[in-house]
């Protein structure tokens, strides 16, 4: 796991995950094109992530045998992001990706509930078990039970919301095999602006 330069004056930290295989396939583009002024940290599945987050290793070992007919049921595949983000929330005092407000009084409880869902295997009680569905499940629970307010920056349409949101003007999350192979998302606003579509 790479370490970022972190201090108490920082407001932002980008967090991402990959393994060596995915780095060679496409994640190297993230590193080569990263141009934001704040640092990033990488949780690498092949380089210290299990040592830093033993609960992740336990979850993967306990559940890697579960069949996943598609990404909607592939909790193990997407668990690295969940454990990585939650580890960062618990380690750093003012960091975020996904727009976490690190000063919110419920942020630590939110991270703990996400990890509890995975550590208890409660994610498998839900209709879908990929990370986005789990984030939303816990988000809605916190909205209903604790009055937490969240901001939706999407356009309320299905499919690749990041590409169509305001974030699409700043980066391209090449989501899924066809976008990764092409090296860009056709619906991404930055791609459209640059005329690459």
Backbone as a printed PyTorch tensor [residue, N CA C, xyz], in Angstrom:
tensor([[[  0.8490,  -1.1740,   0.0000],
         [  0.0000,   0.0000,   0.0000],
         [  0.8880,   1.2280,   0.0000]],

        [[  0.6650,   2.1210,  -0.9450],
         [  1.4290,   3.3450,  -0.9940],
         [  0.9180,   4.2990,   0.0650]],

        [[  1.8170,   5.1140,   0.5830],
         [  1.4510,   6.0970,   1.5890],
         [  1.3480,   7.4650,   0.9420]],

        [[  0.3570,   8.2200,   1.3380],
         [  0.2650,   9.5820,   0.8490],
         [  0.9320,  10.4990,   1.8670]],

        [[  1.2380,  11.7010,   1.4340],
         [  1.7330,  12.7190,   2.3590],
         [  0.4860,  13.3240,   2.9910]],

        [[  0.3490,  13.1900,   4.2880],
         [ -0.8790,  13.6130,   4.9530],
         [ -0.5460,  14.5030,   6.1250]],

        [[ -1.2700,  15.5800,   6.2790],
         [ -1.1370,  16.4150,   7.4690],
         [ -2.4980,  16.9890,   7.8140]],

        [[ -2.5970,  17.5690,   8.9870],
         [ -3.8910,  18.0340,   9.4940],
         [ -4.4660,  19.2210,   8.7300]],

        [[ -3.6470,  19.9220,   7.9340],
         [ -4.1340,  21.0700,   7.1720],
         [ -4.8260,  20.6590,   5.8740]],

        [[ -4.6670,  19.4070,   5.4690],
         [ -5.2300,  18.9640,   4.1950],
         [ -6.7380,  18.8180,   4.2950]],

        [[ -7.4120,  19.1170,   3.2020],
         [ -8.8640,  19.0070,   3.1360],
         [ -9.3080,  17.8060,   2.3100]],

        [[ -8.4870,  17.3650,   1.3480],
         [ -8.8760,  16.3100,   0.4290],
         [ -7.7800,  15.2600,   0.2950]],

        [[ -8.2070,  14.0570,   0.0980],
         [ -7.3200,  12.9560,  -0.2340],
         [ -8.1040,  12.0310,  -1.1480]],

        [[ -7.5760,  11.7160,  -2.2950],
         [ -8.2150,  10.7680,  -3.1990],
         [ -7.7520,   9.3730,  -2.8110]],

        [[ -8.6780,   8.4570,  -2.7650],
         [ -8.3870,   7.0790,  -2.3960],
         [ -8.8230,   6.1810,  -3.5300]],

        [[ -7.9700,   5.2530,  -3.9070],
         [ -8.3270,   4.2980,  -4.9460],
         [ -7.7440,   2.9360,  -4.5900]],

        [[ -8.2210,   1.9200,  -5.2650],
         [ -7.7130,   0.5600,  -5.0540],
         [ -7.4270,  -0.0790,  -6.4030]],

        [[ -6.4420,  -0.9720,  -6.4110],
         [ -6.1680,  -1.8040,  -7.5700],
         [ -5.2860,  -2.9500,  -7.1490]],

        [[ -5.0690,  -3.8790,  -8.0540],
         [ -4.0760,  -4.9280,  -7.8480],
         [ -3.0870,  -4.8220,  -9.0060]],

        [[ -2.0370,  -5.6120,  -8.9650],
         [ -0.9880,  -5.4920,  -9.9910],
         [ -1.5150,  -5.7660, -11.3970]],

        [[ -2.4220,  -6.7400, -11.5150],
         [ -2.9790,  -7.0750, -12.8310],
         [ -3.7880,  -5.8960, -13.3900]],

        [[ -4.6510,  -5.3320, -12.5630],
         [ -5.4760,  -4.2110, -13.0210],
         [ -4.6280,  -2.9620, -13.2830]],

        [[ -3.5550,  -2.8100, -12.5280],
         [ -2.6620,  -1.6800, -12.7870],
         [ -2.0910,  -1.7820, -14.2010]],

        [[ -1.6370,  -2.9660, -14.5760],
         [ -1.0690,  -3.1510, -15.9170],
         [ -2.1230,  -2.9700, -16.9980]],

        [[ -3.3590,  -3.4280, -16.7390],
         [ -4.4180,  -3.3400, -17.7430],
         [ -4.9050,  -1.9110, -17.9640]],

        [[ -5.1880,  -1.1800, -16.8830],
         [ -5.7530,   0.1590, -17.0730],
         [ -5.4730,   1.1450, -15.9500]],

        [[ -5.2120,   0.7170, -14.7360],
         [ -5.0590,   1.6620, -13.6220],
         [ -3.8230,   2.5440, -13.7710]],

        [[ -2.8540,   2.1110, -14.5790],
         [ -1.6740,   2.9550, -14.8230],
         [ -2.0780,   4.2990, -15.4380]],

        [[ -3.2170,   4.3130, -16.1400],
         [ -3.6850,   5.5680, -16.7390],
         [ -4.0880,   6.5780, -15.6590]],

        [[ -4.6560,   6.0530, -14.5640],
         [ -4.9990,   6.9360, -13.4470],
         [ -3.7400,   7.6230, -12.9360]],

        [[ -2.7200,   6.8280, -12.6820],
         [ -1.4820,   7.3760, -12.1380],
         [ -0.8180,   8.3500, -13.1180]],

        [[ -0.8300,   8.0060, -14.3940],
         [ -0.1770,   8.8460, -15.4090],
         [ -0.9070,  10.1660, -15.6420]],

        [[ -2.2220,  10.1820, -15.4260],
         [ -2.9970,  11.3830, -15.7350],
         [ -3.4870,  12.1310, -14.4990]],

        [[ -3.1580,  11.6440, -13.3130],
         [ -3.6320,  12.3080, -12.0870],
         [ -3.0560,  13.7160, -12.0350]],

        [[ -3.9340,  14.7110, -12.0300],
         [ -3.4540,  16.0840, -12.0450],
         [ -4.1500,  16.9790, -11.0250]],

        [[ -4.8180,  16.3880, -10.0750],
         [ -5.4090,  17.1980,  -9.0230],
         [ -4.3080,  17.6780,  -8.0940]],

        [[ -4.5470,  18.7440,  -7.3910],
         [ -3.5020,  19.3460,  -6.5640],
         [ -3.3450,  18.6690,  -5.2060]],

        [[ -4.2600,  17.8280,  -4.8230],
         [ -4.1420,  17.1150,  -3.5490],
         [ -3.6160,  15.7030,  -3.8120]],

        [[ -3.0830,  15.0720,  -2.7860],
         [ -2.4670,  13.7550,  -2.9770],
         [ -3.4970,  12.6330,  -3.0960]],

        [[ -2.9950,  11.4890,  -3.4510],
         [ -3.8240,  10.2860,  -3.4720],
         [ -3.0760,   9.1700,  -2.7660]],

        [[ -3.8480,   8.1820,  -2.3480],
         [ -3.2550,   6.9760,  -1.7780],
         [ -3.8770,   5.7780,  -2.4690]],

        [[ -3.0920,   4.7510,  -2.6380],
         [ -3.5350,   3.5380,  -3.3200],
         [ -3.5230,   2.3820,  -2.3360]],

        [[ -4.6290,   1.6820,  -2.2560],
         [ -4.6790,   0.4130,  -1.5560],
         [ -4.5090,  -0.6630,  -2.6190]],

        [[ -3.3530,  -1.3250,  -2.6060],
         [ -3.0320,  -2.3470,  -3.6050],
         [ -3.2580,  -3.7230,  -2.9950]],

        [[ -4.1430,  -4.4900,  -3.5990],
         [ -4.4640,  -5.8300,  -3.0990],
         [ -3.2370,  -6.7290,  -3.0310]],

        [[ -2.2580,  -6.4690,  -3.8780],
         [ -1.0600,  -7.3020,  -3.9440],
         [  0.1120,  -6.7150,  -3.1700]],

        [[ -0.0980,  -5.5970,  -2.5040],
         [  1.0190,  -4.9290,  -1.8470],
         [  0.5960,  -4.3280,  -0.5050]],

        [[  0.3710,  -5.1680,   0.4790],
         [  0.1690,  -4.7100,   1.8440],
         [ -1.2390,  -4.4190,   2.2810]],

        [[ -2.2230,  -4.5420,   1.3970],
         [ -3.5890,  -4.2030,   1.7960],
         [ -4.1110,  -5.1730,   2.8620]],

        [[ -3.8350,  -6.4540,   2.7080],
         [ -4.2780,  -7.4300,   3.7080],
         [ -3.6000,  -7.1960,   5.0550]],

        [[ -2.3360,  -6.7790,   5.0310],
         [ -1.6300,  -6.4920,   6.2830],
         [ -2.2340,  -5.2780,   6.9710]],

        [[ -2.5810,  -4.2680,   6.2020],
         [ -3.1620,  -3.0460,   6.7610],
         [ -4.5960,  -3.2610,   7.2320]],

        [[ -5.3160,  -4.1740,   6.5480],
         [ -6.7480,  -4.3740,   6.8390],
         [ -7.0210,  -5.8790,   6.9740]],

        [[ -6.6860,  -6.4690,   8.1150],
         [ -6.8850,  -7.9160,   8.2890],
         [ -8.3360,  -8.3700,   8.1150]],

        [[ -9.3020,  -7.5120,   8.4540],
         [-10.7100,  -7.8910,   8.2790],
         [-11.0350,  -8.1370,   6.8090]],

        [[-10.3920,  -7.4090,   5.9070],
         [-10.5890,  -7.6250,   4.4730],
         [-10.1440,  -9.0300,   4.0930]],

        [[ -8.9630,  -9.4150,   4.5410],
         [ -8.4590, -10.7590,   4.2350],
         [ -9.4220, -11.8200,   4.7470]],

        [[ -9.9200, -11.6480,   5.9620],
         [-10.8780, -12.6080,   6.5280],
         [-12.1400, -12.6780,   5.6750]],

        [[-12.6430, -11.5070,   5.2600],
         [-13.8500, -11.4750,   4.4360],
         [-13.6190, -12.2020,   3.1130]],

        [[-12.5200, -11.9030,   2.4450],
         [-12.2260, -12.5260,   1.1530],
         [-12.0810, -14.0320,   1.3060]],

        [[-11.3230, -14.4680,   2.2940],
         [-11.1160, -15.9110,   2.5060],
         [-12.4360, -16.6100,   2.8130]],

        [[-13.2840, -15.9570,   3.5970],
         [-14.5510, -16.5560,   4.0090],
         [-15.5570, -16.6320,   2.8610]],

        [[-15.4260, -15.7440,   1.8720],
         [-16.4770, -15.6210,   0.8580],
         [-16.0400, -15.8270,  -0.5840]],

        [[-14.7720, -16.0860,  -0.8340],
         [-14.3000, -16.2200,  -2.2170],
         [-14.9230, -17.4120,  -2.9460]],

        [[-15.4740, -18.3450,  -2.2030],
         [-16.1060, -19.5240,  -2.8130],
         [-17.5160, -19.2280,  -3.3460]],

        [[-18.1050, -18.1170,  -2.9370],
         [-19.4860, -17.8160,  -3.3300],
         [-19.5610, -17.5280,  -4.8240]],

        [[-20.4930, -18.1480,  -5.5190],
         [-20.6170, -17.8780,  -6.9580],
         [-21.1940, -16.4760,  -7.1940]],

        [[-20.7110, -15.8420,  -8.2350],
         [-21.2120, -14.5180,  -8.6110],
         [-21.5190, -14.5560, -10.0980]],

        [[-22.8120, -14.5910, -10.4320],
         [-23.1900, -14.6900, -11.8450],
         [-22.8910, -13.4150, -12.6190]],

        [[-22.8110, -12.2740, -11.9020],
         [-22.4680, -11.0040, -12.5370],
         [-21.9600, -10.0620, -11.4560]],

        [[-21.6180,  -8.8310, -11.8450],
         [-21.0300,  -7.9060, -10.8790],
         [-21.9930,  -7.5390,  -9.7490]],

        [[-23.2900,  -7.6340,  -9.9850],
         [-24.2590,  -7.2900,  -8.9580],
         [-24.1760,  -8.2180,  -7.7450]],

        [[-23.6470,  -9.4010,  -7.9430],
         [-23.5250, -10.3740,  -6.8610],
         [-22.0760, -10.5960,  -6.4300]],

        [[-21.1490,  -9.8410,  -6.9910],
         [-19.7260, -10.0810,  -6.7420],
         [-19.2070,  -9.2010,  -5.6060]],

        [[-19.6160,  -9.5360,  -4.3960],
         [-19.2330,  -8.7420,  -3.2270],
         [-17.7390,  -8.7740,  -2.9780]],

        [[-17.1060,  -9.9080,  -3.1970],
         [-15.6690, -10.0050,  -2.9400],
         [-14.9130,  -9.0450,  -3.8560]],

        [[-15.2560,  -9.0260,  -5.1110],
         [-14.5750,  -8.1540,  -6.0830],
         [-14.6090,  -6.6910,  -5.6430]],

        [[-15.7290,  -6.2380,  -5.1310],
         [-15.8790,  -4.8370,  -4.7740],
         [-15.5980,  -4.5500,  -3.2990]],

        [[-15.2980,  -5.5630,  -2.5220],
         [-15.0340,  -5.3540,  -1.0900],
         [-13.7480,  -4.5830,  -0.8460]],

        [[-12.8090,  -4.6600,  -1.7610],
         [-11.5320,  -3.9550,  -1.5790],
         [-11.7570,  -2.4500,  -1.4640]],

        [[-12.6710,  -1.9070,  -2.2880],
         [-12.9780,  -0.4790,  -2.2130],
         [-13.5950,  -0.1300,  -0.8620]],

        [[-14.5560,  -0.9250,  -0.4370],
         [-15.2560,  -0.6350,   0.8120],
         [-14.2790,  -0.6390,   1.9810]],

        [[-13.4970,  -1.6920,   2.0910],
         [-12.5490,  -1.7720,   3.1990],
         [-11.4870,  -0.6780,   3.0850]],

        [[-11.0420,  -0.3800,   1.8750],
         [-10.0490,   0.6790,   1.6890],
         [-10.5790,   2.0380,   2.1070]],

        [[-11.7580,   2.4090,   1.6220],
         [-12.3360,   3.7050,   1.9770],
         [-12.5860,   3.7990,   3.4750]],

        [[-13.1570,   2.7440,   4.0420],
         [-13.4670,   2.7760,   5.4810],
         [-12.1890,   2.8210,   6.3090]],

        [[-11.1630,   2.1240,   5.8700],
         [ -9.8720,   2.1940,   6.5590],
         [ -9.3590,   3.6290,   6.5230]],

        [[ -9.4610,   4.2750,   5.3820],
         [ -9.0000,   5.6640,   5.2670],
         [ -9.8150,   6.5910,   6.1630]],

        [[-11.1270,   6.4090,   6.1920],
         [-11.9720,   7.2330,   7.0640],
         [-11.5180,   7.0880,   8.5120]],

        [[-11.1970,   5.8590,   8.9110],
         [-10.8120,   5.6060,  10.2910],
         [ -9.3730,   6.0310,  10.5830]],

        [[ -8.5390,   6.1750,   9.5510],
         [ -7.1310,   6.5190,   9.7490],
         [ -6.8640,   8.0030,   9.6680]],

        [[ -7.5780,   8.6940,   8.8120],
         [ -7.2640,  10.0860,   8.5360],
         [ -8.3420,  10.9760,   9.0940]],

        [[ -7.9420,  12.1730,   9.4800],
         [ -8.8910,  13.0550,  10.1530],
         [ -9.7240,  13.9030,   9.1990]],

        [[ -9.2910,  14.1220,   7.9710],
         [-10.0060,  15.0120,   7.0690],
         [ -9.9030,  14.5470,   5.6260]],

        [[-10.1190,  13.2920,   5.3480],
         [ -9.9430,  12.8390,   3.9730],
         [-11.2740,  12.4340,   3.3860]],

        [[-11.2940,  12.2430,   2.0960],
         [-12.5300,  11.7880,   1.5140],
         [-12.4110,  11.4710,   0.0500]],

        [[-13.2040,  10.5570,  -0.3480],
         [-13.5360,  10.2620,  -1.7380],
         [-14.9970,   9.8830,  -1.6300]],

        [[-15.7340,   9.9180,  -2.6330],
         [-17.1860,   9.7630,  -2.5750],
         [-17.8320,  10.9350,  -1.8330]],

        [[-17.0720,  11.9570,  -1.5590],
         [-17.6140,  13.1500,  -0.9290],
         [-17.9490,  12.9940,   0.5330]],

        [[-17.1700,  12.2700,   1.2960],
         [-17.4220,  12.1340,   2.7240],
         [-17.1120,  13.4290,   3.4500]],

        [[-18.0160,  13.8440,   4.3320],
         [-17.7770,  14.9820,   5.2080],
         [-17.1260,  14.4290,   6.4700]],

        [[-15.8220,  14.5860,   6.5740],
         [-15.0900,  13.9780,   7.6780],
         [-15.3790,  14.6290,   9.0250]],

        [[-16.0690,  15.7680,   9.0190],
         [-16.4390,  16.4140,  10.2750],
         [-17.8580,  16.0500,  10.7160]],

        [[-18.5790,  15.2950,   9.9030],
         [-19.9450,  14.9150,  10.2620],
         [-19.9120,  14.0100,  11.4880]],

        [[-20.8000,  14.2270,  12.4550],
         [-20.7610,  13.4280,  13.6830],
         [-21.0510,  11.9370,  13.4750]],

        [[-21.6130,  11.5510,  12.3320],
         [-21.9430,  10.1380,  12.0920],
         [-20.9550,   9.4280,  11.1550]],

        [[-19.9060,  10.1010,  10.6730],
         [-19.0360,   9.4800,   9.6760],
         [-18.3340,   8.2380,  10.2050]],

        [[-17.8610,   8.2740,  11.4260],
         [-17.1930,   7.0920,  11.9830],
         [-18.1850,   5.9340,  12.1460]],

        [[-19.4110,   6.2570,  12.5720],
         [-20.4380,   5.2180,  12.7060],
         [-20.8080,   4.6390,  11.3440]],

        [[-20.8030,   5.5020,  10.3240],
         [-21.1020,   5.0360,   8.9650],
         [-20.0500,   4.0250,   8.5050]],

        [[-18.7840,   4.3670,   8.6970],
         [-17.7030,   3.4490,   8.3160],
         [-17.7930,   2.1460,   9.1110]],

        [[-18.0880,   2.2480,  10.3870],
         [-18.2120,   1.0450,  11.2240],
         [-19.3650,   0.1580,  10.7510]],

        [[-20.4790,   0.7870,  10.3620],
         [-21.6270,   0.0000,   9.8870],
         [-21.3200,  -0.6680,   8.5520]],

        [[-20.6060,   0.0210,   7.6770],
         [-20.1960,  -0.6090,   6.4100],
         [-19.3450,  -1.8440,   6.6830]],

        [[-18.3640,  -1.7010,   7.5380],
         [-17.4790,  -2.8280,   7.8560],
         [-18.2620,  -3.9320,   8.5580]],

        [[-19.1980,  -3.5670,   9.4450],
         [-20.0150,  -4.5740,  10.1200],
         [-20.8140,  -5.3960,   9.1160]],

        [[-21.3520,  -4.7200,   8.0970],
         [-22.1220,  -5.4280,   7.0720],
         [-21.2760,  -6.5040,   6.3970]],

        [[-20.0150,  -6.2000,   6.1430],
         [-19.1150,  -7.1630,   5.5070],
         [-18.6170,  -8.2010,   6.5040]],

        [[-18.1890,  -7.7740,   7.6780],
         [-17.6370,  -8.7170,   8.6610],
         [-18.6630,  -9.7410,   9.1220]],

        [[-19.9250,  -9.3620,   9.1380],
         [-20.9960, -10.2730,   9.5640],
         [-21.5980, -11.0490,   8.3900]],

        [[-21.1660, -10.7350,   7.1640],
         [-21.7360, -11.3040,   5.9340],
         [-23.2000, -10.9230,   5.7330]],

        [[-23.6640,  -9.8740,   6.4210],
         [-25.0450,  -9.4100,   6.2380],
         [-25.2850,  -8.9000,   4.8210]],

        [[-24.2280,  -8.5680,   4.0920],
         [-24.4090,  -8.1070,   2.7140],
         [-25.1050,  -9.1660,   1.8640]],

        [[-24.9120, -10.4310,   2.2200],
         [-25.5160, -11.5190,   1.4360],
         [-27.0050, -11.6980,   1.7230]],

        [[-27.5370, -10.9420,   2.6650],
         [-28.9710, -10.9690,   2.9380],
         [-29.7210,  -9.9810,   2.0380]],

        [[-28.9840,  -9.1350,   1.3280],
         [-29.5990,  -8.1360,   0.4580],
         [-29.7480,  -8.6800,  -0.9620]],

        [[-30.5670,  -8.0430,  -1.7540],
         [-30.8460,  -8.5130,  -3.1110],
         [-29.6210,  -8.3860,  -4.0170]],

        [[-28.7890,  -7.3770,  -3.7770],
         [-27.5150,  -7.2120,  -4.4880],
         [-26.4240,  -7.0670,  -3.4380]],

        [[-25.1970,  -7.4310,  -3.7850],
         [-24.1300,  -7.3580,  -2.7760],
         [-22.8550,  -6.7180,  -3.3030]],

        [[-22.9390,  -5.9020,  -4.3490],
         [-21.7750,  -5.1370,  -4.7940],
         [-21.6950,  -3.8660,  -3.9500]],

        [[-20.5490,  -3.2310,  -3.9620],
         [-20.2980,  -2.1220,  -3.0450],
         [-21.2810,  -0.9630,  -3.1830]],

        [[-21.6500,  -0.5830,  -4.3850],
         [-22.5640,   0.5520,  -4.5540],
         [-23.9030,   0.2940,  -3.8770]],

        [[-24.3990,  -0.9240,  -3.9800],
         [-25.6670,  -1.2600,  -3.3530],
         [-25.5470,  -1.2080,  -1.8310]],

        [[-24.4130,  -1.6750,  -1.3060],
         [-24.2020,  -1.6720,   0.1500],
         [-24.0570,  -0.2290,   0.6420]],

        [[-23.2710,   0.5840,  -0.0930],
         [-23.1650,   2.0020,   0.3020],
         [-24.5630,   2.6140,   0.3880]],

        [[-25.4050,   2.3860,  -0.6250],
         [-26.7450,   2.9600,  -0.6300],
         [-27.6150,   2.3960,   0.4830]],

        [[-27.5070,   1.1130,   0.7310],
         [-28.2920,   0.4880,   1.8060],
         [-27.9960,   1.1800,   3.1400]],

        [[-26.7200,   1.3360,   3.4410],
         [-26.3310,   1.9660,   4.7060],
         [-26.6640,   3.4640,   4.6820]],

        [[-26.4830,   4.1120,   3.5350],
         [-26.8310,   5.5300,   3.4090],
         [-28.3020,   5.7650,   3.7360]],

        [[-29.1810,   4.9660,   3.1420],
         [-30.6230,   5.1210,   3.3780],
         [-30.9450,   4.8500,   4.8530]],

        [[-30.3140,   3.8460,   5.4170],
         [-30.5190,   3.5450,   6.8520],
         [-30.1600,   4.7570,   7.7050]],

        [[-29.0270,   5.3910,   7.4120],
         [-28.5980,   6.5570,   8.1890],
         [-29.4950,   7.7640,   7.9240]],

        [[-30.0250,   7.8880,   6.7260],
         [-30.9560,   8.9820,   6.4380],
         [-32.2440,   8.7980,   7.2320]],

        [[-32.7740,   7.5690,   7.2460],
         [-34.0500,   7.3070,   7.9160],
         [-33.9250,   7.2780,   9.4360]],

        [[-32.8790,   6.6360,   9.9280],
         [-32.7640,   6.4280,  11.3750],
         [-32.0410,   7.5580,  12.1010]],

        [[-31.1440,   8.2500,  11.4080],
         [-30.3200,   9.2530,  12.0770],
         [-30.4770,  10.6480,  11.4980]],

        [[-31.3110,  10.7820,  10.4610],
         [-31.5380,  12.0930,   9.8660],
         [-30.3570,  12.6540,   9.0880]],

        [[-29.4310,  11.8050,   8.6780],
         [-28.2700,  12.2440,   7.9010],
         [-28.7430,  12.7120,   6.5330]],

        [[-28.2070,  13.8250,   6.0730],
         [-28.5520,  14.3560,   4.7500],
         [-27.3960,  14.0920,   3.7990]],

        [[-27.7120,  13.6720,   2.5770],
         [-26.7190,  13.4040,   1.5480],
         [-27.0620,  14.2000,   0.3030]],

        [[-26.0620,  14.5140,  -0.4770],
         [-26.2630,  15.2380,  -1.7290],
         [-26.1020,  14.2850,  -2.8980]],

        [[-27.0760,  14.2750,  -3.7890],
         [-27.0240,  13.4550,  -4.9930],
         [-26.5750,  14.3460,  -6.1470]],

        [[-25.3790,  14.0860,  -6.6780],
         [-24.8830,  14.9080,  -7.7840],
         [-25.1840,  14.2780,  -9.1360]],

        [[-25.9280,  13.1810,  -9.1300],
         [-26.2730,  12.5050, -10.3690],
         [-27.4400,  13.1470, -11.0810]],

        [[-27.8050,  12.5450, -12.2040],
         [-28.9020,  13.0730, -13.0170],
         [-30.1530,  12.1910, -12.9520]],

        [[-30.1690,  11.2540, -12.0280],
         [-31.3120,  10.3680, -11.7770],
         [-31.6290,   9.4420, -12.9480]],

        [[-30.6640,   9.2170, -13.8370],
         [-30.8340,   8.2620, -14.9240],
         [-30.0290,   7.0150, -14.6040]],

        [[-30.3640,   5.9270, -15.2770],
         [-29.6350,   4.6770, -15.0740],
         [-28.3270,   4.6900, -15.8530]],

        [[-27.4850,   3.7390, -15.5430],
         [-26.1950,   3.5080, -16.2060],
         [-25.1030,   4.3620, -15.5740]],

        [[-24.1660,   4.8120, -16.3470],
         [-22.9080,   5.3770, -15.8720],
         [-23.0710,   6.8210, -15.3830]],

        [[-23.5510,   6.9690, -14.1610],
         [-23.8760,   8.2860, -13.6280],
         [-22.6390,   9.1550, -13.4530]],

        [[-21.4940,   8.5760, -13.0840],
         [-20.2980,   9.3940, -12.8970],
         [-19.9120,  10.1270, -14.1800]],

        [[-20.0430,   9.4420, -15.2880],
         [-19.6660,  10.0490, -16.5680],
         [-20.5610,  11.2350, -16.9030]],

        [[-21.8320,  11.1880, -16.5020],
         [-22.7720,  12.2500, -16.8370],
         [-22.8790,  13.3170, -15.7530]],

        [[-22.3090,  13.0700, -14.5980],
         [-22.4050,  14.0370, -13.5100],
         [-21.3760,  15.1440, -13.6930]],

        [[-21.3640,  16.0810, -12.7830],
         [-20.3830,  17.1610, -12.8030],
         [-18.9610,  16.5980, -12.7370]],

        [[-18.7870,  15.4280, -12.1400],
         [-17.4570,  14.8140, -12.0580],
         [-16.9110,  14.4510, -13.4310]],

        [[-17.8000,  14.1750, -14.3680],
         [-17.3840,  13.7930, -15.7130],
         [-16.5980,  14.8720, -16.4390]],

        [[-16.6650,  16.0830, -15.9550],
         [-15.8870,  17.1630, -16.5540],
         [-14.4280,  17.1370, -16.1010]],

        [[-14.1320,  16.3260, -15.0820],
         [-12.8020,  16.3470, -14.4870],
         [-12.0400,  15.0260, -14.5840]],

        [[-12.7490,  13.9340, -14.6760],
         [-12.0810,  12.6500, -14.8140],
         [-13.0150,  11.6550, -15.4750]],

        [[-12.4500,  10.5840, -15.9390],
         [-13.2340,   9.5570, -16.6260],
         [-13.0410,   8.2330, -15.9070]],

        [[-14.0870,   7.7720, -15.2640],
         [-14.0690,   6.4640, -14.6090],
         [-14.4750,   5.4330, -15.6650]],

        [[-13.4960,   4.7620, -16.2400],
         [-13.7800,   3.7970, -17.3090],
         [-14.3480,   2.5400, -16.6850]],

        [[-15.6450,   2.5420, -16.5320],
         [-16.3850,   1.5190, -15.8060],
         [-16.7730,   0.3770, -16.7430]],

        [[-16.3790,  -0.8400, -16.4010],
         [-16.7280,  -2.0190, -17.1900],
         [-15.6970,  -2.3340, -18.2520]],

        [[-15.6860,  -3.5860, -18.7230],
         [-14.6610,  -4.0450, -19.6730],
         [-14.5970,  -3.2630, -20.9830]],

        [[-15.7370,  -2.9260, -21.5860],
         [-15.6780,  -2.2490, -22.8850],
         [-15.0730,  -0.8540, -22.7590]],

        [[-15.4060,  -0.1300, -21.7040],
         [-14.8330,   1.2020, -21.5030],
         [-13.3400,   1.1070, -21.1630]],

        [[-12.9990,   0.1130, -20.3670],
         [-11.5860,  -0.0590, -20.0230],
         [-10.7630,  -0.3860, -21.2700]],

        [[-11.2860,  -1.2470, -22.1240],
         [-10.5780,  -1.5910, -23.3610],
         [-10.4500,  -0.3860, -24.2850]],

        [[-11.5030,   0.4290, -24.3650],
         [-11.4710,   1.6130, -25.2270],
         [-10.5790,   2.7070, -24.6430]],

        [[-10.4480,   2.6890, -23.3190],
         [ -9.6400,   3.7140, -22.6580],
         [-10.4130,   4.9670, -22.3040]],

        [[-11.7310,   4.9800, -22.5430],
         [-12.5650,   6.1250, -22.1890],
         [-14.0320,   5.6950, -22.1700]],

        [[-14.8540,   6.5640, -21.5710],
         [-16.3070,   6.3550, -21.5400],
         [-16.9370,   7.3000, -22.5520]],

        [[-17.6610,   6.7640, -23.5080],
         [-18.2740,   7.5830, -24.5530],
         [-19.2460,   8.6080, -24.0400]],

        [[-19.9070,   8.3240, -22.9030],
         [-20.8890,   9.2510, -22.3650],
         [-20.2680,  10.2940, -21.4360]],

        [[-18.9530,  10.2430, -21.2300],
         [-18.2750,  11.1540, -20.3250],
         [-18.2070,  12.5540, -20.9120]],

        [[-18.5550,  13.5590, -20.1090],
         [-18.5850,  14.9490, -20.5800],
         [-17.2140,  15.4460, -21.0150]],

        [[-16.1550,  15.0210, -20.3280],
         [-14.8020,  15.4230, -20.7070],
         [-14.4470,  14.8450, -22.0770]],

        [[-14.8370,  13.6020, -22.3120],
         [-14.5690,  12.9340, -23.5940],
         [-15.3300,  13.6450, -24.7120]],

        [[-16.5980,  13.9890, -24.4560],
         [-17.4120,  14.6890, -25.4530],
         [-16.8030,  16.0550, -25.7470]],

        [[-16.4180,  16.7900, -24.7060],
         [-15.8280,  18.1250, -24.8630],
         [-14.5560,  18.0810, -25.7000]],

        [[-13.7390,  17.0480, -25.4840],
         [-12.4780,  16.9230, -26.2120],
         [-12.6620,  16.2990, -27.5910]],

        [[-13.8900,  15.9050, -27.9280],
         [-14.1810,  15.3620, -29.2440],
         [-13.6390,  13.9530, -29.4770]],

        [[-13.4500,  13.1850, -28.4230],
         [-12.9140,  11.8210, -28.5660],
         [-14.0000,  10.7970, -28.8280]],

        [[-15.2480,  11.1860, -28.7140],
         [-16.3570,  10.2380, -28.8740],
         [-16.6980,  10.0360, -30.3120]]])
